[in-house]
Amino acid sequence: MSDQLAINFENLSYHYGDRQALKQVGFEVYRGQLFSLLGPNGSGKTTLFRLLSTLITPQEGSLRVFGNDVSSAADLVRHDLGVVFQTPGLDGKLTAFENLAVQAVMYGLSKNQTQVRIAEVSEQLGVADRLQNKVDELSGGLRRRVELAKSLLHCPRLLIMDEPTTGLDPSARSDLWNYIRRLQQSTGMTVFLTTHLLEEADQADRIAILNEGELVALNKPEILRSELGGDVITIESQRPEALLKLLSSEADLDARLIDGQIRITGQSDAFLVSDLHRKYKSNIQQISVGKPSLEDVFITRTGHRFWGAS
């Protein structure tokens, strides 16, 4: 199985003074996957990304990329990496072509290799007709695609991206995701990205969910949702604590109070919602039912809402 692994995180812990950012985090990313690391702000995503990009080294545990340890073989790891940081790394006063050409020189590409690779990646990412435009003249979505093209010039085996759609409008975000998915499928390259957007993580082949430095879930998104076993019922009430006691004792339901709302997971009884409304209507302001989401997975694993975690 080791020859199928792109990344192996093993019992990683990391401290900033007294604050523990990662707590024995361990999971694997397989070659050719599009993998999302999902978590709210402060969950440890950035620290894990910095470790993977070799900006910092593990304090405890180990991290290997295609079998190479980031601590003892950092140069080999960097050769395999294409990195897109959350903070833009393009020079706005240069053209898109000039930005790409500078990156090619840094990776030691010859003049001929540079011309070939710029033509290839700009075509793949739909920016071939914008190469002579200054970066400052491009939209946010186009700039992000040029940045992505820049990371691919040296043909990396692993593309890692930290919150790649930050600052993009929904249309540009969807557009970038489509390019990333097509790139991954056409080249077989492994893609690892961090995100705090639930709908983005849901598009990955496999996801890991972090909360307060700990790994709380790992699997395909559809499997994580299916493990909840049915629909999710959400109830709003003026007296949620009192209603929760009634539901737990009289209805024998596994109900939780999350941010003032009562949530009941794992239900597949089509008549349960109407029964609850009929029996407890004096205590119910609103009741709804829906399919489990990744936030429901997060709530089940942590006991609180995704956006309430930071």
Secondary structure by P-SEA (a helix, b strand, c coil): ccccccccccbbbbbccccccccccccccccccccccccccccaaaaaaaaaaccccccccccccccccccccaaaaaaacccccccccccccccaaaaaaaaaaaacccaaaaaaaaaaaaaaaccccccccccccccaaaaaaaaaaaaccccccbbbbccccccccaaaaaaaaaaaaaaaaaccbbbbbccccaaaaaacccbbbbccccccccccaaaaaacccbbbbbbbcccaaaaaaaaaccccccccccccbbbbccccccaaaaaaaaaccccccccccccccaaaaaaaaccccccccc
